[in-house]
Amino acid sequence: MSFDTVLVANRGAIAVRIIRTLRRMGLRSVAVYSEADAGSLHVAAADEAVCIGPAPASESYLDVAAILAAARATGAGAIHPGYGFLAENADFAEACAAAGIAFIGPTPANIRAFGLKHSARELAKAHGLPLAPGTNLLTGEAEAVAAAARIGYPVMLKATAGGGGIGMRICHDEAAVREGFATVVRQGQASFGDAGVFLERYIARARHIEVQVFGDGAGRVVALGERDCSLQRRNQKVVEEAPAPCLSEAKRAELIAAAVRLGEAADYLSAGTVEFLFDAVREEFFFLEMNTRLQVEHGVTEEVTGIDLVEWMVRGAAGDFAFLDAPAPQVRGHAVQVRLYAEDPAESYRPTSGTLTHVAFPNDVRAETWVMAGSEVSAWYDPMLAKLITRGATREAAIAAMQAALGASRVDGIESNLRWLREVVRHEGFTSGAV
């Protein structure tokens, strides 16, 4: 399938980032925007821009009919969904195909297979990927005690319908399992109307390590190294790096082989990320999930491999996989990314909004942003203002570059996590690689 115009079905930093690659490739770019985003950088950066509705995402960035109408009106032969919004929506990918428009991403079957955690786990298990030791639903306290002894302490009792930290209890011995079982059953029933409980090993020192893969949809899959994304707040990543620190070459090879095996099993198409939980004490890893899209942190992989993942996705959507014939790119040096958010760390990371009066990032850092002085940060969307990426020959050099970059950056007008990030990248817990 050939196309010369690509519509970017997204906003913010990722839309600006995709448009940059499209321009370099000589392709026309079409931005879509909500009324709240009329003054956003991605609108100015694109060759053409179409307003697709009012501020609420449900009436604009999630409106499939409006996006497809914009593609038809501008002659776009392909759509890149970015991340978030419709990126992992199999129905949207199918709607693009039905309209004769290339969806720049995985197949609807790929998106569905990995969209539900239980089906993803079944596929992973079938192809030899380790899953965290655990049980199916338990019938009672005695079964829970026997299972805990088999798995090894500490364990976590979990309500199957739980969420938001409700219905979870860490148990360090048999007495705690006996005492906690009825409590978690009660919590599950009261909060979620489901009394089902299961057990899994509790990993006290857990790291989040993920492998970037790319496939041609016909069983050929390459891995582009791994990233460590352990530094999070509220289960949201804040600092990411590549390659992962404090990881033996043997474990790295195992992780990468497991990710490739999963991609091959699914005949995976385009860019994807296989996420693992790594037990830093036992040095064991377990499959978590697979994200069927470009990740927020793809930039650190690009910096250490020298490739452009967006270009690979666009070429792949046009049926061109010649780049996979070359030897897989080697990981060289180290890269670190921080996410700059419009939020107040002192107020439990509450999102902030308002007008930015001054925005400045140093020239020697890769700054992916959608804002400038005068930009209006609304409360309608994700509070990310920018991603800053530094690289160096070593991890120490990349971190030193990030410390300097954050020190030289300014975001005035509203509260942000900039000062907090400055402290984080100097913290011994981070610099040691032991997060």
VENLINZI-V154055 format. One record per residue. N is the residue number from 0. PSI is psi in whole degrees, -180 to 180 (* if undefined). Layout:
# VENLINZI-V154055
n:N psi:PSI
n:N psi:PSI
This chain:
# VENLINZI-V154055
n:0 psi:128
n:1 psi:148
n:2 psi:152
n:3 psi:-4
n:4 psi:131
n:5 psi:128
n:6 psi:134
n:7 psi:109
n:8 psi:61
n:9 psi:-173
n:10 psi:-175
n:11 psi:-155
n:12 psi:-38
n:13 psi:-35
n:14 psi:-44
n:15 psi:-43
n:16 psi:-45
n:17 psi:-42
n:18 psi:-37
n:19 psi:-45
n:20 psi:-41
n:21 psi:-42
n:22 psi:-44
n:23 psi:-32
n:24 psi:-5
n:25 psi:22
n:26 psi:147
n:27 psi:142
n:28 psi:141
n:29 psi:124
n:30 psi:147
n:31 psi:148
n:32 psi:154
n:33 psi:167
n:34 psi:-32
n:35 psi:-20
n:36 psi:15
n:37 psi:-33
n:38 psi:13
n:39 psi:152
n:40 psi:-34
n:41 psi:-28
n:42 psi:-44
n:43 psi:-30
n:44 psi:-27
n:45 psi:160
n:46 psi:-29
n:47 psi:149
n:48 psi:140
n:49 psi:128
n:50 psi:126
n:51 psi:10
n:52 psi:-179
n:53 psi:179
n:54 psi:-45
n:55 psi:132
n:56 psi:-34
n:57 psi:-22
n:58 psi:7
n:59 psi:-84
n:60 psi:-15
n:61 psi:7
n:62 psi:95
n:63 psi:-44
n:64 psi:-42
n:65 psi:-38
n:66 psi:-44
n:67 psi:-36
n:68 psi:-39
n:69 psi:-38
n:70 psi:-44
n:71 psi:-44
n:72 psi:-27
n:73 psi:2
n:74 psi:26
n:75 psi:126
n:76 psi:-5
n:77 psi:155
n:78 psi:128
n:79 psi:122
n:80 psi:-7
n:81 psi:-137
n:82 psi:158
n:83 psi:-170
n:84 psi:-114
n:85 psi:11
n:86 psi:-36
n:87 psi:37
n:88 psi:106
n:89 psi:-35
n:90 psi:-38
n:91 psi:-43
n:92 psi:-40
n:93 psi:-38
n:94 psi:-37
n:95 psi:-48
n:96 psi:-42
n:97 psi:-28
n:98 psi:4
n:99 psi:25
n:100 psi:133
n:101 psi:131
n:102 psi:119
n:103 psi:89
n:104 psi:-167
n:105 psi:174
n:106 psi:157
n:107 psi:-36
n:108 psi:-41
n:109 psi:-47
n:110 psi:-41
n:111 psi:-42
n:112 psi:-37
n:113 psi:-2
n:114 psi:-30
n:115 psi:129
n:116 psi:-38
n:117 psi:-38
n:118 psi:-35
n:119 psi:-41
n:120 psi:-38
n:121 psi:-43
n:122 psi:-42
n:123 psi:-44
n:124 psi:-41
n:125 psi:-22
n:126 psi:27
n:127 psi:18
n:128 psi:133
n:129 psi:138
n:130 psi:150
n:131 psi:132
n:132 psi:132
n:133 psi:-169
n:134 psi:169
n:135 psi:-169
n:136 psi:137
n:137 psi:146
n:138 psi:-20
n:139 psi:-179
n:140 psi:-42
n:141 psi:-42
n:142 psi:-37
n:143 psi:-44
n:144 psi:-44
n:145 psi:-41
n:146 psi:-40
n:147 psi:-40
n:148 psi:-37
n:149 psi:-43
n:150 psi:-37
n:151 psi:134
n:152 psi:155
n:153 psi:154
n:154 psi:168
n:155 psi:126
n:156 psi:133
n:157 psi:135
n:158 psi:130
n:159 psi:-30
n:160 psi:7
n:161 psi:168
n:162 psi:160
n:163 psi:25
n:164 psi:-3
n:165 psi:139
n:166 psi:34
n:167 psi:138
n:168 psi:127
n:169 psi:132
n:170 psi:127
n:171 psi:-8
n:172 psi:176
n:173 psi:-40
n:174 psi:-39
n:175 psi:-35
n:176 psi:-46
n:177 psi:-43
n:178 psi:-37
n:179 psi:-24
n:180 psi:-54
n:181 psi:-35
n:182 psi:-46
n:183 psi:-36
n:184 psi:-47
n:185 psi:-45
n:186 psi:-42
n:187 psi:-44
n:188 psi:-45
n:189 psi:-42
n:190 psi:-32
n:191 psi:-1
n:192 psi:23
n:193 psi:118
n:194 psi:4
n:195 psi:135
n:196 psi:141
n:197 psi:172
n:198 psi:146
n:199 psi:160
n:200 psi:137
n:201 psi:124
n:202 psi:105
n:203 psi:-42
n:204 psi:81
n:205 psi:139
n:206 psi:152
n:207 psi:108
n:208 psi:134
n:209 psi:150
n:210 psi:129
n:211 psi:124
n:212 psi:162
n:213 psi:132
n:214 psi:160
n:215 psi:5
n:216 psi:0
n:217 psi:25
n:218 psi:-4
n:219 psi:121
n:220 psi:133
n:221 psi:150
n:222 psi:141
n:223 psi:47
n:224 psi:-178
n:225 psi:165
n:226 psi:150
n:227 psi:125
n:228 psi:40
n:229 psi:-22
n:230 psi:103
n:231 psi:160
n:232 psi:131
n:233 psi:43
n:234 psi:19
n:235 psi:132
n:236 psi:143
n:237 psi:-37
n:238 psi:132
n:239 psi:152
n:240 psi:159
n:241 psi:138
n:242 psi:175
n:243 psi:133
n:244 psi:165
n:245 psi:44
n:246 psi:127
n:247 psi:154
n:248 psi:-33
n:249 psi:-45
n:250 psi:-40
n:251 psi:-45
n:252 psi:-39
n:253 psi:-47
n:254 psi:-48
n:255 psi:-41
n:256 psi:-40
n:257 psi:-43
n:258 psi:-43
n:259 psi:-41
n:260 psi:-42
n:261 psi:-44
n:262 psi:-41
n:263 psi:-40
n:264 psi:-32
n:265 psi:4
n:266 psi:51
n:267 psi:138
n:268 psi:135
n:269 psi:-158
n:270 psi:140
n:271 psi:163
n:272 psi:125
n:273 psi:119
n:274 psi:138
n:275 psi:149
n:276 psi:128
n:277 psi:121
n:278 psi:106
n:279 psi:-23
n:280 psi:-50
n:281 psi:-10
n:282 psi:51
n:283 psi:146
n:284 psi:153
n:285 psi:140
n:286 psi:133
n:287 psi:-63
n:288 psi:174
n:289 psi:131
n:290 psi:122
n:291 psi:60
n:292 psi:177
n:293 psi:138
n:294 psi:157
n:295 psi:-36
n:296 psi:20
n:297 psi:-24
n:298 psi:-34
n:299 psi:-33
n:300 psi:-42
n:301 psi:-40
n:302 psi:-34
n:303 psi:-12
n:304 psi:-18
n:305 psi:17
n:306 psi:165
n:307 psi:105
n:308 psi:-34
n:309 psi:-42
n:310 psi:-44
n:311 psi:-43
n:312 psi:-44
n:313 psi:-45
n:314 psi:-40
n:315 psi:-38
n:316 psi:-23
n:317 psi:6
n:318 psi:12
n:319 psi:109
n:320 psi:25
n:321 psi:-30
n:322 psi:-20
n:323 psi:-11
n:324 psi:-26
n:325 psi:160
n:326 psi:144
n:327 psi:137
n:328 psi:140
n:329 psi:147
n:330 psi:124
n:331 psi:131
n:332 psi:-159
n:333 psi:146
n:334 psi:146
n:335 psi:139
n:336 psi:139
n:337 psi:149
n:338 psi:119
n:339 psi:116
n:340 psi:148
n:341 psi:86
n:342 psi:159
n:343 psi:103
n:344 psi:-28
n:345 psi:-18
n:346 psi:46
n:347 psi:37
n:348 psi:34
n:349 psi:130
n:350 psi:146
n:351 psi:160
n:352 psi:164
n:353 psi:-167
n:354 psi:131
n:355 psi:129
n:356 psi:-25
n:357 psi:130
n:358 psi:124
n:359 psi:129
n:360 psi:145
n:361 psi:152
n:362 psi:-23
n:363 psi:18
n:364 psi:147
n:365 psi:106
n:366 psi:115
n:367 psi:109
n:368 psi:167
n:369 psi:7
n:370 psi:160
n:371 psi:178
n:372 psi:132
n:373 psi:-14
n:374 psi:141
n:375 psi:119
n:376 psi:112
n:377 psi:168
n:378 psi:7
n:379 psi:-27
n:380 psi:177
n:381 psi:138
n:382 psi:11
n:383 psi:127
n:384 psi:-38
n:385 psi:161
n:386 psi:129
n:387 psi:131
n:388 psi:130
n:389 psi:155
n:390 psi:160
n:391 psi:169
n:392 psi:-28
n:393 psi:168
n:394 psi:-42
n:395 psi:-41
n:396 psi:-40
n:397 psi:-40
n:398 psi:-42
n:399 psi:-40
n:400 psi:-38
n:401 psi:-41
n:402 psi:-44
n:403 psi:-42
n:404 psi:-43
n:405 psi:-35
n:406 psi:-32
n:407 psi:-3
n:408 psi:150
n:409 psi:135
n:410 psi:105
n:411 psi:157
n:412 psi:-39
n:413 psi:163
n:414 psi:138
n:415 psi:178
n:416 psi:20
n:417 psi:-49
n:418 psi:-38
n:419 psi:-44
n:420 psi:-39
n:421 psi:-41
n:422 psi:-42
n:423 psi:-47
n:424 psi:-6
n:425 psi:-8
n:426 psi:137
n:427 psi:-33
n:428 psi:-34
n:429 psi:-49
n:430 psi:-28
n:431 psi:-15
n:432 psi:13
n:433 psi:20
n:434 psi:*
